[in-house]
């Protein structure tokens, strides 16, 4: 299996794909210890993304979230289990 994704890797991918004007990526994995999809390392499985992008203009929330999911799809195979998205 590939190494677990990091907040920095998610941030770099989102900056490349969505050219955000605001972006915060938080690894919340440690808070989910014992939950489905969590691992013993306490990192790399549960993330929160707060993002604003000009690509979101005129799009409903579901479409904005889909853009974020599409950009991060590659990390699913690396162990990304849960993603909380806040589009601004």
Buried (B, 14 or more C-beta within 10 A) or exposed (E): EEEBBBBEBBBEBBBEBBEBEEBEBBBBBEEBEEEEEBBEEBBBBBBBBBBBBEBBEEBEEEEBBEBBEEBBEBBEEBBBBBBEBEBE
